[in-house]
Amino acid sequence: MRRNLIVSLAILLLVAAVGGACEKYNADLTARYRRLLLPVETAMAREDWREAGALAQQICDRWQRESGWVQLWINHGDTDAVSHALRGLCAAIAQRDRLSAALYWGDCLENFAHLHHRDAFTLKNIL
C-alpha cells in the first residue's frame, strides 16, 4: 500500500513537472513569435513590402521547422491555424494587399496567443 502511494505521488510530480515545462515552453514560444511579428506590421505600415515579405517568410519558415515539435502536446488544429494565418500573411504581402495583410497579421497574433492560453497549465485545462 505504501509503495503504491509513493509510486502514485512520484508519477503525479512527474506529470506536473512535464506539464509545467510544456506550459513555460509554450509561453516563451508564443511571446517570441508575437515579438517577431511586430516588425512585419511596422514594415507594412511604411509600405515596405519587400522587407515585410522577407520578415514574414522568415517567421513562416521558422514556424514550419518548430511546429512539428510543438504538435506533440498542442492540438494540431491550433498549430494548423497558425500555419494558415502565416501563409495568408505571406501571400497578402506578396500581393501588396494592405487590408488582407493586416487581417492575417491580426490572425497570426491571435492564433499564437491562443496556443498558449488554450493549453496553459491551469486547473480548468487539467480537469
Backbone as CSV, one residue per row, in Angstrom:
resi,resn,N_x,N_y,N_z,CA_x,CA_y,CA_z,C_x,C_y,C_z
1,MET,0.823,-1.197,0.000,0.000,0.000,0.000,0.865,1.258,0.000
2,ARG,1.838,1.277,0.884,2.711,2.445,0.980,3.522,2.626,-0.309
3,ARG,3.958,1.510,-0.869,4.723,1.572,-2.117,3.864,2.161,-3.244
4,ASN,2.614,1.743,-3.335,1.707,2.266,-4.364,1.496,3.768,-4.197
5,LEU,1.396,4.216,-2.959,1.224,5.638,-2.693,2.458,6.427,-3.127
6,ILE,3.623,5.907,-2.850,4.868,6.571,-3.239,4.992,6.623,-4.760
7,VAL,4.682,5.532,-5.444,4.726,5.495,-6.909,3.716,6.477,-7.488
8,SER,2.518,6.521,-6.923,1.483,7.452,-7.396,1.920,8.901,-7.227
9,LEU,2.508,9.220,-6.100,2.993,10.586,-5.870,4.141,10.931,-6.817
10,ALA,5.022,9.986,-7.052,6.136,10.219,-7.976,5.615,10.491,-9.389
11,ILE,4.632,9.714,-9.817,4.045,9.922,-11.147,3.339,11.266,-11.217
12,LEU,2.621,11.616,-10.161,1.940,12.912,-10.121,2.940,14.059,-10.229
13,LEU,4.038,13.959,-9.508,5.076,15.003,-9.574,5.708,15.059,-10.957
14,LEU,5.931,13.915,-11.565,6.499,13.873,-12.907,5.561,14.521,-13.924
15,VAL,4.284,14.177,-13.846,3.293,14.765,-14.768,3.202,16.278,-14.561
16,ALA,3.204,16.715,-13.310,3.151,18.149,-13.026,4.395,18.856,-13.549
17,ALA,5.554,18.250,-13.395,6.798,18.858,-13.877,6.812,18.953,-15.401
18,VAL,6.412,17.883,-16.063,6.372,17.899,-17.534,5.331,18.904,-18.012
19,GLY,4.172,18.929,-17.382,3.133,19.900,-17.748,3.598,21.327,-17.549
20,GLY,4.258,21.592,-16.440,4.785,22.930,-16.185,5.851,23.331,-17.191
21,ALA,6.716,22.384,-17.547,7.764,22.670,-18.540,7.150,22.964,-19.909
22,CYS,6.154,22.192,-20.294,5.483,22.432,-21.584,4.782,23.784,-21.582
23,GLU,4.141,24.129,-20.475,3.447,25.411,-20.384,4.437,26.562,-20.494
24,LYS,5.574,26.453,-19.839,6.593,27.506,-19.912,7.139,27.614,-21.325
25,TYR,7.391,26.481,-21.948,7.877,26.487,-23.324,6.864,27.149,-24.251
26,ASN,5.571,26.813,-24.084,4.522,27.424,-24.907,4.461,28.932,-24.701
27,ALA,4.552,29.365,-23.461,4.505,30.800,-23.171,5.678,31.516,-23.821
28,ASP,6.867,30.949,-23.705,8.053,31.559,-24.317,7.953,31.553,-25.840
29,LEU,7.482,30.440,-26.400,7.343,30.311,-27.850,6.382,31.350,-28.408
30,THR,5.209,31.457,-27.809,4.213,32.393,-28.333,4.657,33.840,-28.144
31,ALA,5.295,34.146,-27.031,5.795,35.511,-26.825,6.862,35.848,-27.854
32,ARG,7.736,34.892,-28.146,8.800,35.125,-29.136,8.216,35.395,-30.518
33,TYR,7.246,34.593,-30.939,6.658,34.792,-32.263,5.842,36.084,-32.329
34,ARG,5.170,36.415,-31.268,4.416,37.678,-31.258,5.368,38.873,-31.371
35,ARG,6.536,38.781,-30.735,7.540,39.845,-30.879,8.088,39.888,-32.302
36,LEU,8.289,38.719,-32.909,8.809,38.665,-34.280,7.835,39.276,-35.288
37,LEU,6.544,39.230,-34.972,5.544,39.771,-35.894,5.470,41.299,-35.873
38,LEU,5.926,41.930,-34.821,5.821,43.394,-34.716,6.556,44.137,-35.830
39,PRO,7.797,43.761,-36.184,8.459,44.460,-37.292,7.764,44.272,-38.644
40,VAL,7.042,43.167,-38.800,6.294,42.942,-40.043,5.219,44.010,-40.170
41,GLU,4.509,44.259,-39.088,3.453,45.278,-39.109,4.036,46.666,-39.345
42,THR,5.182,46.940,-38.759,5.842,48.231,-38.960,6.233,48.403,-40.426
43,ALA,6.792,47.365,-41.031,7.171,47.431,-42.443,5.945,47.590,-43.342
44,MET,4.837,46.922,-42.984,3.610,47.070,-43.773,3.073,48.493,-43.667
45,ALA,3.167,49.086,-42.487,2.681,50.454,-42.305,3.487,51.438,-43.147
46,ARG,4.787,51.152,-43.306,5.647,52.000,-44.149,5.497,51.657,-45.627
47,GLU,4.710,50.614,-45.896,4.532,50.076,-47.246,5.852,49.613,-47.841
48,ASP,6.710,49.093,-46.989,7.950,48.459,-47.416,7.648,46.971,-47.579
49,TRP,7.053,46.627,-48.710,6.557,45.274,-48.938,7.676,44.256,-49.031
50,ARG,8.828,44.673,-49.540,9.957,43.748,-49.656,10.426,43.300,-48.266
51,GLU,10.619,44.266,-47.367,11.059,43.932,-46.012,9.978,43.133,-45.274
52,ALA,8.731,43.570,-45.404,7.638,42.862,-44.738,7.554,41.419,-45.223
53,GLY,7.693,41.227,-46.522,7.651,39.881,-47.089,8.798,39.011,-46.615
54,ALA,9.991,39.593,-46.564,11.163,38.831,-46.108,11.014,38.435,-44.646
55,LEU,10.561,39.369,-43.812,10.373,39.071,-42.393,9.292,38.011,-42.188
56,ALA,8.174,38.168,-42.902,7.079,37.212,-42.766,7.504,35.823,-43.234
57,GLN,8.261,35.756,-44.303,8.716,34.459,-44.810,9.675,33.792,-43.827
58,GLN,10.537,34.579,-43.199,11.439,34.030,-42.179,10.643,33.439,-41.015
59,ILE,9.623,34.167,-40.592,8.783,33.680,-39.488,8.068,32.400,-39.902
60,CYS,7.529,32.379,-41.108,6.806,31.207,-41.611,7.736,29.994,-41.687
61,ASP,8.939,30.192,-42.214,9.900,29.092,-42.318,10.300,28.581,-40.936
62,ARG,10.530,29.501,-40.039,10.905,29.121,-38.673,9.781,28.340,-38.004
63,TRP,8.541,28.799,-38.193,7.392,28.110,-37.605,7.255,26.693,-38.172
64,GLN,7.482,26.532,-39.470,7.360,25.211,-40.079,8.380,24.239,-39.485
65,ARG,9.559,24.740,-39.152,10.566,23.884,-38.514,10.182,23.536,-37.078
66,GLU,9.637,24.483,-36.347,9.329,24.285,-34.933,7.973,23.639,-34.670
67,SER,7.048,23.776,-35.590,5.681,23.317,-35.311,5.583,21.808,-35.151
68,GLY,6.436,21.061,-35.818,6.397,19.606,-35.668,6.671,19.182,-34.236
69,TRP,7.581,19.840,-33.586,7.911,19.543,-32.189,6.759,19.947,-31.271
70,VAL,6.195,21.112,-31.519,5.130,21.642,-30.671,3.863,20.800,-30.788
71,GLN,3.660,20.181,-31.934,2.452,19.383,-32.144,2.420,18.112,-31.305
72,LEU,3.494,17.821,-30.597,3.489,16.666,-29.705,2.522,16.866,-28.542
73,TRP,2.335,18.130,-28.119,1.446,18.368,-26.975,0.384,19.435,-27.229
74,ILE,0.375,20.040,-28.402,-0.656,21.024,-28.734,-1.514,20.458,-29.867
75,ASN,-2.795,20.708,-29.783,-3.761,20.261,-30.775,-3.312,20.684,-32.176
76,HIS,-3.342,19.738,-33.112,-2.927,20.017,-34.488,-3.780,21.103,-35.130
77,GLY,-5.044,21.159,-34.794,-5.914,22.193,-35.362,-5.434,23.583,-34.991
78,ASP,-4.928,23.740,-33.779,-4.431,25.048,-33.340,-3.125,25.415,-34.042
79,THR,-2.228,24.451,-34.183,-0.974,24.756,-34.877,-1.226,24.957,-36.373
80,ASP,-2.190,24.235,-36.926,-2.550,24.424,-38.334,-3.146,25.811,-38.566
81,ALA,-3.909,26.329,-37.598,-4.473,27.674,-37.724,-3.361,28.717,-37.782
82,VAL,-2.312,28.514,-36.995,-1.161,29.426,-37.037,-0.489,29.342,-38.405
83,SER,-0.267,28.121,-38.882,0.370,27.942,-40.200,-0.451,28.594,-41.300
84,HIS,-1.764,28.412,-41.253,-2.647,29.001,-42.262,-2.564,30.537,-42.234
85,ALA,-2.601,31.114,-41.051,-2.530,32.574,-40.935,-1.189,33.104,-41.435
86,LEU,-0.110,32.398,-41.138,1.209,32.832,-41.608,1.314,32.750,-43.131
87,ARG,0.795,31.659,-43.712,0.810,31.557,-45.178,-0.057,32.652,-45.814
88,GLY,-1.201,32.931,-45.197,-2.052,34.004,-45.706,-1.372,35.352,-45.614
89,LEU,-0.656,35.586,-44.515,0.085,36.837,-44.358,1.140,36.982,-45.450
90,CYS,1.884,35.920,-45.697,2.908,35.967,-46.746,2.290,36.234,-48.119
91,ALA,1.174,35.577,-48.398,0.501,35.762,-49.688,-0.052,37.180,-49.830
92,ALA,-0.658,37.712,-48.784,-1.217,39.067,-48.834,-0.119,40.102,-49.016
93,ILE,1.005,39.889,-48.364,2.130,40.818,-48.525,2.671,40.736,-49.943
94,ALA,2.786,39.519,-50.481,3.271,39.357,-51.855,2.357,40.069,-52.850
95,GLN,1.061,40.099,-52.559,0.100,40.781,-53.428,-0.038,42.268,-53.098
96,ARG,0.652,42.693,-52.046,0.595,44.089,-51.577,-0.839,44.518,-51.256
97,ASP,-1.556,43.598,-50.682,-2.939,43.834,-50.278,-2.931,44.245,-48.805
98,ARG,-3.009,45.530,-48.565,-2.855,46.073,-47.221,-3.931,45.553,-46.251
99,LEU,-5.175,45.518,-46.686,-6.260,45.074,-45.819,-6.115,43.592,-45.446
100,SER,-5.907,42.736,-46.428,-5.741,41.305,-46.148,-4.504,41.048,-45.296
101,ALA,-3.429,41.772,-45.580,-2.207,41.600,-44.787,-2.453,41.981,-43.334
102,ALA,-3.180,43.060,-43.114,-3.480,43.482,-41.737,-4.369,42.454,-41.036
103,LEU,-5.333,41.902,-41.767,-6.215,40.888,-41.179,-5.450,39.617,-40.831
104,TYR,-4.600,39.160,-41.745,-3.817,37.959,-41.467,-2.793,38.207,-40.362
105,TRP,-2.249,39.407,-40.305,-1.304,39.749,-39.236,-2.009,39.642,-37.879
106,GLY,-3.221,40.176,-37.807,-4.002,40.068,-36.577,-4.343,38.622,-36.242
107,ASP,-4.667,37.828,-37.267,-4.936,36.406,-37.050,-3.704,35.690,-36.498
108,CYS,-2.540,36.046,-37.016,-1.300,35.435,-36.519,-1.119,35.731,-35.036
109,LEU,-1.278,36.983,-34.658,-1.137,37.343,-33.246,-2.132,36.583,-32.382
110,GLU,-3.367,36.554,-32.818,-4.419,35.887,-32.044,-4.176,34.381,-31.946
111,ASN,-3.783,33.767,-33.054,-3.560,32.325,-33.048,-2.366,31.935,-32.186
112,PHE,-1.313,32.752,-32.190,-0.188,32.466,-31.302,-0.604,32.613,-29.839
113,ALA,-1.388,33.629,-29.533,-1.865,33.799,-28.157,-2.750,32.622,-27.756
114,HIS,-3.549,32.149,-28.693,-4.452,31.032,-28.427,-3.680,29.757,-28.089
115,LEU,-2.524,29.556,-28.741,-1.725,28.364,-28.454,-1.376,28.281,-26.976
116,HIS,-1.003,29.411,-26.419,-0.596,29.410,-25.015,-1.801,29.336,-24.086
117,HIS,-2.790,30.144,-24.326,-3.922,30.202,-23.404,-4.752,28.918,-23.411
118,ARG,-4.845,28.276,-24.541,-5.658,27.059,-24.629,-5.036,25.926,-23.826
119,ASP,-3.713,25.850,-23.838,-3.031,24.753,-23.159,-2.273,25.221,-21.922
120,ALA,-2.648,26.353,-21.373,-1.978,26.849,-20.169,-2.165,25.861,-19.026
121,PHE,-1.200,25.813,-18.159,-1.201,24.862,-17.047,-2.104,25.407,-15.942
122,THR,-3.413,25.266,-16.151,-4.405,25.732,-15.186,-5.280,24.557,-14.768
123,LEU,-5.970,24.726,-13.658,-6.837,23.669,-13.163,-7.930,23.321,-14.172
124,LYS,-8.472,24.342,-14.826,-9.516,24.120,-15.828,-9.023,23.200,-16.950
125,ASN,-7.793,23.434,-17.423,-7.263,22.631,-18.519,-6.824,21.237,-18.064
126,ILE,-6.491,21.094,-16.795,-6.078,19.793,-16.287,-7.295,18.883,-16.120
127,LEU,-8.375,19.457,-15.615,-9.584,18.663,-15.409,-10.289,18.440,-16.720
